[in-house]
Amino acid sequence: MSEWEQDYYKPLSVTATEREDGMQVRTILERRLGVSRKLLSKLKLTELGLTVNGKRVYTSDRVHTGDVVTIRMEKEYSDDILPEPLPIEVVFEDDDLLIVNKPAGIIVHPTHGHYTGTLANGVVHYWAEKGEIVRFRPIHRLDEHTSGLVVIAKTPYVHQQLSEQLQADEIEKRYLAFVHNRPEPSAGTVTGPIDRDPERPHLRIVTPDGYASVTHYETAAVYGDGKAACVRLKLETGRTHQIRVHMKHIGCPLIGDEMYGPDEGLGEMDEAAGRQALHAESIAFTHPITRERMKWTAALPDDLRRLELYLQEGTN
């Protein structure tokens, strides 16, 4: 095994064209690979981080036509995450990405008071069992009681690229929810700005002074003469609790949502759900390495299928 295979992730290379003759290394990497200044600074400190034709270079060095410019990122562990043998449902994996279907009831990353039993603990153990040295880098997160797809980058470059796609709203995330009442109109867009509730800071509310937030929705099914509905949602922004807050705002709180449920309190439908009825069912983005537009889906989990059947039977 060569040194870069042992200590570095798979290298990325570009060959300088005639137009790029005389350009600085940093310029080529920024234009061709979209490497951020932060990552360039990190690569400069790595022995084999930046090379041209196999020789170490500075970012200010200039290249000539036909030169092969290569970046190599050192492998990193998640030293602060304890590996745990938890069940992990892998939807997709290659050298660059891991996409998993997170069950409801676990959080994505360890936090104060939750150092174990998280998705991160399970993923780190999964990689260790495969002999892979990878740091846990989720691109986004789901609430503890939301199920569905979570994307995890396996290298700093992929994390940077997907984070930029996320910021540019180029990652398409779609959700399915079961809600109280029937949305009116049956399809539309909620644009209410979101911020913390000043009286209860752990909650979010729609407020004129909040951060711009956009949720598109369409009704897929209606149950019990409008007592409940199945709704598909697409996010343009990713505010904390956005779907839950926006659906509450239009009078259709999620079934089973203890934080943003009906003002009169939870009832039989909520008990049947057992948790907030929200599932991240699909995600689509451009693969940072292959540049292919890709999409993944996750079927409705068993608990929400049971809720769906319960709501259907309630209409008879």
C-alpha positions as CSV (number, residue, x, y, z in Angstrom):
1,M,0.0,0.0,0.0
2,S,1.4,3.4,-1.0
3,E,1.7,6.3,1.4
4,W,-1.2,8.2,0.0
5,E,-3.4,5.1,0.2
6,Q,-2.5,4.5,3.8
7,D,-2.7,8.0,5.2
8,Y,-4.8,9.9,2.6
9,Y,-8.2,9.7,1.0
10,K,-8.5,9.1,-2.7
11,P,-6.7,12.0,-4.5
12,L,-8.3,14.4,-6.9
13,S,-6.5,15.6,-10.0
14,V,-6.9,18.0,-12.9
15,T,-4.6,18.4,-15.9
16,A,-3.7,22.0,-16.9
17,T,-5.0,23.0,-20.3
18,E,-3.4,25.4,-22.8
19,R,-5.6,28.2,-21.4
20,E,-4.4,27.5,-17.9
21,D,-0.7,27.7,-18.9
22,G,1.0,30.0,-16.4
23,M,-1.9,30.1,-13.9
24,Q,-1.3,29.7,-10.2
25,V,-2.1,26.3,-8.5
26,R,-4.8,28.0,-6.3
27,T,-6.5,29.5,-9.3
28,I,-6.8,26.2,-11.1
29,L,-8.1,24.4,-8.0
30,E,-10.6,27.1,-7.3
31,R,-11.9,27.2,-10.9
32,R,-11.8,23.5,-11.8
33,L,-12.6,21.8,-8.5
34,G,-14.2,24.6,-6.5
35,V,-11.8,24.1,-3.6
36,S,-12.4,26.6,-0.8
37,R,-9.8,28.8,0.6
38,K,-10.2,27.1,4.0
39,L,-9.5,23.7,2.5
40,L,-6.5,25.1,0.5
41,S,-5.0,26.4,3.7
42,K,-5.4,23.0,5.3
43,L,-3.9,21.2,2.3
44,K,-0.8,23.5,2.4
45,L,0.0,22.2,5.8
46,T,-0.1,18.5,4.6
47,E,3.0,16.9,3.2
48,L,1.4,15.5,0.1
49,G,-1.6,17.9,0.2
50,L,-0.7,19.8,-3.0
51,T,1.4,18.4,-5.7
52,V,2.1,19.1,-9.4
53,N,3.3,16.0,-11.3
54,G,3.9,14.3,-8.0
55,K,6.1,17.1,-6.5
56,R,5.0,19.2,-3.5
57,V,4.1,22.8,-4.5
58,Y,2.8,26.1,-3.1
59,T,-0.6,27.5,-4.0
60,S,1.2,30.5,-5.7
61,D,3.3,28.2,-7.9
62,R,2.5,28.4,-11.6
63,V,1.7,25.4,-13.9
64,H,2.2,24.6,-17.5
65,T,0.1,22.9,-20.1
66,G,-0.2,19.2,-19.3
67,D,0.8,19.5,-15.7
68,V,-1.2,17.3,-13.3
69,V,-2.4,19.1,-10.2
70,T,-3.4,16.9,-7.4
71,I,-4.9,17.4,-3.9
72,R,-4.8,14.7,-1.2
73,M,-6.6,15.0,2.1
74,E,-5.4,13.3,5.2
75,K,-7.6,10.6,6.7
76,E,-9.3,11.7,9.9
77,Y,-11.0,9.8,12.8
78,S,-14.0,11.0,14.8
79,D,-12.1,10.7,18.0
80,D,-14.9,12.3,20.1
81,I,-17.5,9.7,19.0
82,L,-17.7,6.3,20.7
83,P,-18.3,3.5,18.2
84,E,-21.5,1.5,19.0
85,P,-22.9,-1.5,17.2
86,L,-26.3,0.0,16.2
87,P,-28.3,-1.0,13.2
88,I,-27.5,1.2,10.2
89,E,-29.7,1.1,7.0
90,V,-27.4,2.1,4.2
91,V,-29.2,3.5,1.2
92,F,-26.1,4.4,-0.8
93,E,-22.3,4.4,-0.3
94,D,-19.2,5.0,-2.3
95,D,-15.8,6.5,-1.6
96,D,-17.2,9.9,-1.1
97,L,-20.7,9.6,0.4
98,L,-22.8,7.6,2.8
99,I,-26.6,8.0,2.8
100,V,-28.6,6.3,5.5
101,N,-32.2,5.9,6.4
102,K,-32.4,7.1,10.0
103,P,-35.1,5.6,12.2
104,A,-37.3,7.8,14.4
105,G,-36.2,8.0,18.0
106,I,-32.5,8.6,17.6
107,I,-30.6,11.9,17.2
108,V,-28.0,12.4,14.5
109,H,-25.0,13.7,16.5
110,P,-23.9,13.3,20.1
111,T,-24.9,16.3,22.2
112,H,-24.7,17.2,25.9
113,G,-26.5,14.4,27.7
114,H,-26.7,12.2,24.6
115,Y,-23.1,10.9,24.1
116,T,-24.2,7.4,22.9
117,G,-27.1,5.8,21.0
118,T,-26.9,8.4,18.2
119,L,-26.7,7.9,14.4
120,A,-23.1,9.0,14.6
121,N,-22.1,6.3,17.1
122,G,-23.6,3.7,14.8
123,V,-22.0,5.0,11.6
124,V,-18.5,5.3,13.2
125,H,-18.8,1.7,14.3
126,Y,-20.0,0.6,10.9
127,W,-16.9,2.2,9.3
128,A,-14.6,0.7,11.9
129,E,-15.9,-2.7,11.2
130,K,-15.1,-2.2,7.5
131,G,-11.6,-0.9,8.3
132,E,-12.3,2.5,7.0
133,I,-10.9,5.7,8.6
134,V,-13.5,8.3,8.1
135,R,-14.7,11.3,10.2
136,F,-18.5,11.7,10.7
137,R,-19.5,14.7,8.6
138,P,-23.3,15.0,8.2
139,I,-24.5,17.5,5.6
140,H,-27.7,18.1,7.4
141,R,-29.7,16.8,10.4
142,L,-33.1,15.5,11.2
143,D,-35.0,15.9,14.4
144,E,-34.8,13.0,16.9
145,H,-38.4,11.8,16.1
146,T,-38.2,12.4,12.3
147,S,-37.3,9.4,10.2
148,G,-35.6,9.3,6.7
149,L,-32.6,10.2,4.7
150,V,-29.4,11.7,6.1
151,V,-26.4,12.5,3.9
152,I,-22.9,12.1,5.3
153,A,-19.7,13.2,3.6
154,K,-16.7,11.0,3.8
155,T,-14.0,13.6,2.9
156,P,-13.5,17.4,3.7
157,Y,-13.8,18.2,0.0
158,V,-17.1,16.4,-0.4
159,H,-18.5,18.1,2.8
160,Q,-17.5,21.5,1.5
161,Q,-19.1,20.9,-1.9
162,L,-22.4,19.6,-0.6
163,S,-22.5,22.3,2.1
164,E,-22.2,24.9,-0.7
165,Q,-25.0,23.1,-2.6
166,L,-27.1,23.2,0.5
167,Q,-26.5,26.9,1.0
168,A,-27.4,27.6,-2.7
169,D,-30.6,25.6,-2.4
170,E,-29.4,23.1,-4.9
171,I,-30.1,20.1,-2.7
172,E,-33.8,19.1,-3.1
173,K,-35.2,17.6,0.0
174,R,-38.8,16.2,0.1
175,Y,-40.8,15.1,3.1
176,L,-44.0,13.3,3.8
177,A,-46.1,14.3,6.8
178,F,-49.5,13.4,8.4
179,V,-51.2,16.4,9.8
180,H,-54.3,17.5,11.7
181,N,-57.0,19.1,9.5
182,R,-57.0,19.7,5.8
183,P,-54.7,22.3,4.3
184,E,-56.5,25.1,2.5
185,P,-55.7,25.6,-0.3
186,S,-54.8,21.9,-0.9
187,A,-51.4,23.0,-2.4
188,G,-49.4,26.1,-1.8
189,T,-46.3,27.8,-0.3
190,V,-45.7,29.0,3.2
191,T,-43.3,31.9,3.5
192,G,-43.5,32.8,7.1
193,P,-40.2,34.0,8.6
194,I,-39.0,31.8,11.6
195,D,-37.2,32.6,14.8
196,R,-37.0,31.6,18.4
197,D,-40.0,32.1,20.6
198,P,-38.8,34.8,23.1
199,E,-40.9,33.3,25.9
200,R,-39.9,29.7,25.1
201,P,-36.5,29.8,23.4
202,H,-36.5,26.0,22.7
203,L,-39.4,26.6,20.4
204,R,-39.6,28.4,17.0
205,I,-42.4,30.6,15.8
206,V,-43.4,32.5,12.7
207,T,-42.6,36.2,13.3
208,P,-42.1,39.2,11.0
209,D,-38.6,39.7,12.3
210,G,-37.5,36.0,11.7
211,Y,-35.3,34.4,9.1
212,A,-36.8,33.9,5.6
213,S,-38.3,30.5,5.4
214,V,-40.0,28.8,2.5
215,T,-42.0,25.5,2.5
216,H,-43.9,24.2,-0.5
217,Y,-46.7,21.6,0.2
218,E,-49.3,19.6,-1.6
219,T,-52.0,17.4,-0.2
220,A,-51.8,13.7,-1.1
221,A,-54.8,12.4,0.8
222,V,-57.5,13.6,3.1
223,Y,-59.0,11.5,6.0
224,G,-62.2,11.7,8.0
225,D,-63.9,14.5,6.2
226,G,-60.9,16.8,6.7
227,K,-59.9,15.8,10.2
228,A,-56.5,14.8,8.9
229,A,-54.4,14.7,5.8
230,C,-51.2,13.3,4.2
231,V,-49.0,16.1,2.9
232,R,-45.9,16.1,0.7
233,L,-43.5,19.0,1.3
234,K,-40.4,20.5,-0.4
235,L,-38.1,22.8,1.5
236,E,-36.3,25.8,0.0
237,T,-34.8,26.8,3.3
238,G,-33.6,24.6,6.2
239,R,-34.6,26.4,9.4
240,T,-34.8,24.5,12.7
241,H,-38.3,22.8,13.0
242,Q,-39.3,24.5,9.7
243,I,-42.0,22.0,8.6
244,R,-43.4,21.6,12.0
245,V,-43.6,25.4,12.6
246,H,-45.0,26.2,9.1
247,M,-47.7,23.5,9.2
248,K,-48.7,24.7,12.7
249,H,-48.9,28.2,11.3
250,I,-51.4,27.2,8.6
251,G,-53.6,25.3,11.1
252,C,-52.3,21.8,10.3
253,P,-49.9,20.7,13.0
254,L,-48.2,17.4,12.6
255,I,-49.9,14.4,14.1
256,G,-48.0,13.2,17.2
257,D,-46.0,16.4,17.5
258,E,-45.7,17.1,21.3
259,M,-44.0,20.5,20.8
260,Y,-46.1,22.0,18.0
261,G,-49.3,19.9,18.3
262,P,-52.9,21.2,18.4
263,D,-53.6,24.0,21.0
264,E,-56.2,21.8,22.6
265,G,-53.6,19.1,23.2
266,L,-52.9,15.6,21.8
267,G,-55.6,13.2,21.1
268,E,-56.3,9.7,19.8
269,M,-54.6,10.3,16.4
270,D,-51.5,11.5,18.1
271,E,-51.4,8.5,20.4
272,A,-51.7,6.3,17.3
273,A,-48.7,8.0,15.7
274,G,-46.5,7.7,18.8
275,R,-44.2,10.4,17.4
276,Q,-44.3,13.4,15.1
277,A,-45.5,12.0,11.8
278,L,-42.7,13.3,9.5
279,H,-40.5,11.4,7.2
280,A,-37.6,12.6,4.9
281,E,-38.6,10.5,1.9
282,S,-36.2,11.8,-0.8
283,I,-33.1,13.8,-1.5
284,A,-31.5,14.9,-4.8
285,F,-28.2,16.7,-5.5
286,T,-25.2,16.7,-7.8
287,H,-22.5,14.2,-6.8
288,P,-19.4,16.3,-6.0
289,I,-17.0,14.0,-7.8
290,T,-18.9,12.4,-10.7
291,R,-21.0,15.6,-11.2
292,E,-24.0,13.4,-11.9
293,R,-27.4,14.5,-10.6
294,M,-28.6,11.8,-8.3
295,K,-31.7,11.1,-6.3
296,W,-32.4,8.7,-3.4
297,T,-35.7,7.6,-1.7
298,A,-36.7,5.9,1.5
299,A,-40.0,4.1,1.9
300,L,-42.4,5.1,4.6
301,P,-41.4,3.3,7.8
302,D,-43.7,0.7,9.5
303,D,-45.0,3.0,12.2
304,L,-46.2,5.6,9.7
305,R,-47.7,2.9,7.5
306,R,-49.7,1.8,10.6
307,L,-50.8,5.4,11.1
308,E,-51.8,5.7,7.5
309,L,-53.9,2.6,7.8
310,Y,-55.5,3.9,11.0
311,L,-56.4,7.2,9.3
312,Q,-57.8,5.4,6.3
313,E,-59.9,3.1,8.4
314,G,-61.2,6.1,10.3
315,T,-62.8,7.5,7.1
316,N,-65.0,4.4,6.7
